[in-house]
Amino acid sequence: MKDIIKITMPLVLIFVAAGVIMAVTYKYTYPVRFQAEKQEKEEALKEMAPAATDPIKPAGTWTVNNKPYEYYQATAGGHPVAYIASTAGKGYSSFIQMLVSLTPDMKISEVKVLDMNETPGLGDQVLEKSFLDQFKGKGLSQIVLIKGETKENIQAISGATYSSRGVTNGVKDAVQTLVEKYGAGVRAAVAQGVTK
Amino acid sequence: MSNELSLGKLFKNGIFGENPVFRLALSLCPAVAVTSGVKNGFLMGVAVLFVMTMTNVTVSLLRNFINPKIRIPAYVFITATWVTVIDQVMSAYQRAVYKEMGLYIMLIVAFAIILSRAEMFASKNKLLPSFVDGVGMGVGFLLALVMLGIFREFLGKGSLWNVHILPAKPLLIMIMPTGGFFAMGLMMGWLNWIDRKFFGGTGGGGGGHH
């Protein structure tokens, strides 16, 4: 009995000390981290819509992969200059978190990957500019993944087809949602010759 | 370990004599997983170097306090504590680095090489030698990962540190896990051959038991 206590006590003490060290670290680093993450999110949104002058606030939420994601209407002096949606697509080993922004005429202007956990060396090639730039200027009907040379659609990266598909699906869902939310209004406004 | 080992020798031991990957053949799983690129290998190596040194120092300081019967949970917990602290501090103050390395840091808790050095060395030696052993082993691990990374990224992707050098991908399989094992085996063989041929060593690396 005495032995058990003699052996266990040091272990308990180590556990308690480690717990205290981790808790103290968390206490002091969490606020800094939270602020940094918030600021990063704001900066990412700003990058998605450089023309926007008003603060970009969430306009609502939509659902993909059973999780809620926000979408935004970026405005300059009250006029919409870009529509942005945060989205995710299921890649090979993770959900690839992204931001997608559309011009007022519903063409993609930017795709940005915020977070992913794909295979280093293979799946993480979806981060490369040459892949993401393919989305620029494309409309909803063109967002189709093709294995092979294509200019009209999206060309999958060889060796990273699942990850390419994850990005493409995530972008497509986001564009579809934004077109549903804002597309009709834009079309009506164009038809009446007024800018919204 | 005997006392006549000088600190310089101890440091070199981690890099050459008992290189964690090529000689001790420990932590091969992460070594295969992250070395599809030089950059990944390097970042993982740096993270391991930190945790290894910290864990060795802590274990050495507490070596007379930890009863041998409960040493494994104690060592693992010490490693986990340092990993968590590094993860949190880095995520708050070094955002740019954290974005690159964050993926790997948490994995280090389960690395065989860390536990093995705590068990084999730090628990039996004073603070300074343990510190040097941690740094040496960490640098050895780092170098091994970078070497594997150079080999695999160049052949698999035709690039180095994400900079394209060759227009094509000469041997795509090299960046797949299969290629990782090929690269590891080839490199281990080469190093043993060099050791035997030029340095008169026994060239008997790759045991894992120690």
Contacts between the chains, C-beta under 8 A, distances in Angstrom:
chain1	res1	chain2	res2	distance
A	6	B	67	7.3
A	7	B	67	4.6
A	7	B	69	5.4
A	7	B	70	5.7
A	8	B	70	7.1
A	10	B	65	5.4
A	10	B	66	5.9
A	10	B	67	6.1
A	10	B	70	7.2
A	10	B	74	7.5
A	11	B	66	7.8
A	11	B	67	7.8
A	11	B	70	4.6
A	11	B	73	6.3
A	11	B	74	5.8
A	14	B	62	7.3
A	14	B	66	7.5
A	14	B	74	5.4
A	14	B	77	6.1
A	14	B	78	7.1
A	15	B	77	6.2
A	18	B	77	5.5
A	18	B	78	7.1
A	18	B	80	7.4
A	18	B	81	4.1
A	21	B	81	5.8
A	21	B	85	6.5
A	22	B	81	6.1
A	22	B	84	5.1
A	22	B	85	6.7
A	22	B	88	7.9
A	25	B	84	7.2
A	25	B	85	4.9
A	25	B	88	5.0
A	25	B	89	6.6
A	26	B	88	6.0
A	29	B	88	4.5
A	29	B	89	5.8
A	29	B	91	7.0
A	29	B	92	3.8
A	29	B	93	7.6
A	30	B	88	7.7
A	30	B	92	7.6
A	32	B	92	3.9
A	32	B	93	6.7
A	33	B	88	7.4
A	33	B	91	5.2
A	33	B	92	4.2
A	36	B	92	6.8
A	36	B	95	5.4
A	40	B	95	7.2
A	117	B	103	6.7
A	119	B	36	7.6
A	120	B	33	7.6
A	120	B	34	6.0
A	120	B	36	5.5
A	120	B	37	6.4
A	120	B	40	4.7
A	120	B	103	7.5
A	121	B	36	2.6
A	121	B	37	5.0
A	121	B	40	6.9
A	121	B	152	7.9
A	121	B	153	7.3
A	121	B	156	7.2
A	121	B	157	7.2
A	121	B	175	4.4
A	122	B	36	6.9
A	122	B	175	6.2
A	122	B	176	7.3
A	158	B	172	7.6
A	159	B	172	5.9
A	159	B	175	7.6
A	159	B	176	7.8
